[in-house]
């Protein structure tokens, strides 16, 4: 016989555990729009969170990045898996490297720094293609101070920006 063990609400998160005979069989965390469910083993993703993701509300973001280096080999790495990226500190001639290009990936990069930032593809060769990634069939693009640029990858190994 299954029994609901807990139904705990914590600041927008709802945790539910099902147990039988002292063993937890299912632990599901549900979140409201804007909060990603925590990774607690096997669980179902809440439909409200998925609807928020589909509507563009639950994108993962990072800010406070510092652009560094003056070449692709010395640039700062943008973390993979983030959709909204904000560069807050940019010295003259500094740069950032995009993550490895994977088909279906989108990223929006905003330069909140005082200087223009050069954006390069990933330093290492793409493991799926065995070759260097490109951006608009070239090796870099620039983003001026207080401007943004969208990057997308329809084909693994190739970023395009607009």
C-alpha positions in Angstrom: 0.0 0.0 0.0 1.3 3.4 -1.0 1.0 6.3 1.3 1.7 10.0 0.8 4.5 10.8 3.3 4.8 14.5 3.0 3.2 17.5 1.3 5.5 20.4 2.2 5.3 23.9 0.8 8.5 26.0 0.9 8.5 29.4 -0.7 6.9 28.4 -4.0 8.3 24.9 -4.0 6.1 21.9 -3.2 7.8 18.6 -2.2 5.8 15.3 -2.2 7.1 12.0 -1.1 5.4 8.6 -1.6 6.5 5.7 0.6 5.6 2.1 1.2 7.1 -0.1 4.0 9.6 2.5 5.1 11.0 3.0 1.6 10.5 6.2 -0.4 9.3 5.2 -3.8 8.9 8.7 -5.4 10.0 12.1 -4.4 8.6 14.9 -6.6 9.4 18.5 -6.4 7.0 20.9 -8.1 7.8 24.5 -8.8 5.9 27.6 -9.8 6.7 29.5 -13.0 10.2 31.0 -12.7 11.7 28.3 -10.4 13.4 25.2 -11.8 12.6 22.0 -9.8 15.6 20.8 -7.7 17.5 17.7 -8.9 16.5 15.1 -6.3 17.0 11.9 -8.2 14.2 10.6 -10.4 11.2 12.9 -10.5 8.7 14.4 -12.9 9.1 18.0 -14.0 6.1 20.1 -13.0 3.9 21.1 -16.0 3.7 24.8 -14.8 7.5 25.0 -14.9 7.5 23.5 -18.4 4.8 25.9 -19.6 6.9 28.8 -18.2 9.9 27.4 -20.0 8.0 27.2 -23.3 6.8 30.8 -22.7 10.3 32.1 -22.2 10.0 32.7 -18.5 12.2 30.0 -17.1 15.5 30.5 -18.9 18.7 30.0 -17.0 20.9 33.0 -16.6 24.3 34.1 -15.3 25.7 37.6 -14.6 28.8 39.0 -13.1 31.2 37.6 -15.7 34.5 39.3 -16.4 35.9 39.3 -19.9 39.7 38.6 -20.0 42.4 37.8 -22.4 43.0 39.3 -25.8 42.9 36.2 -28.0 40.7 33.1 -28.4 43.3 31.1 -26.5 43.2 33.4 -23.5 39.6 34.5 -23.3 37.2 33.9 -20.4 34.8 30.9 -20.8 31.0 31.5 -20.9 29.5 28.6 -18.9 27.4 26.1 -21.0 23.7 25.7 -20.3 23.0 29.3 -19.6 20.6 31.2 -21.9 20.9 34.8 -20.6 24.6 35.9 -20.1 25.7 39.3 -18.7 29.3 40.4 -18.9 29.7 43.0 -16.2 33.4 43.8 -16.4 35.3 44.3 -19.7 38.7 45.8 -20.1 40.0 47.1 -23.4 40.5 44.3 -26.0 39.2 41.6 -23.7 37.2 38.6 -24.8 34.8 35.8 -23.9 34.5 32.3 -25.5 31.1 30.7 -26.2 30.5 27.1 -25.1 30.8 24.3 -27.6 28.2 24.6 -30.3 25.4 22.0 -30.1 22.5 22.1 -32.6 19.4 23.7 -31.0 21.3 25.9 -28.6 20.4 29.6 -28.1 22.2 32.2 -26.1 21.8 35.9 -25.5 24.9 37.8 -24.4 24.7 41.3 -23.0 27.9 43.5 -22.5 27.3 45.6 -19.5 31.0 46.5 -19.3 32.7 49.7 -20.2 34.6 48.4 -23.3 33.8 46.4 -26.5 34.1 42.6 -25.9 35.2 40.1 -28.6 33.2 36.9 -28.6 35.1 33.8 -29.8 33.9 30.2 -30.4 35.0 27.5 -27.9 38.8 27.1 -27.6 38.8 23.3 -27.9 37.7 21.5 -31.1 34.1 20.5 -31.0 34.0 16.8 -29.9 31.1 16.0 -32.2 32.6 17.5 -35.4 36.3 17.2 -34.6 36.9 20.8 -35.9 36.9 24.3 -34.5 33.5 26.0 -34.1 32.8 29.1 -36.1 30.6 32.2 -35.6 29.0 33.5 -38.8 31.7 31.5 -40.8 34.5 33.5 -39.0 36.5 33.3 -35.8 34.9 36.1 -33.7 32.3 38.9 -33.4 32.3 42.0 -31.2 29.7 43.4 -28.8 30.0 47.1 -28.0 29.4 48.4 -24.5 25.8 48.2 -23.2 24.6 46.1 -26.2 23.6 42.5 -26.7 23.9 39.9 -29.3 22.0 36.7 -29.8 23.8 33.5 -30.7 22.1 30.3 -32.1 23.3 27.0 -33.4 21.1 25.2 -35.9 23.9 22.8 -36.8 26.5 21.4 -34.4 29.8 23.3 -34.8 28.3 26.5 -36.3 27.1 29.5 -34.3 25.3 32.3 -36.0 24.7 35.7 -34.5 22.3 38.5 -35.1 
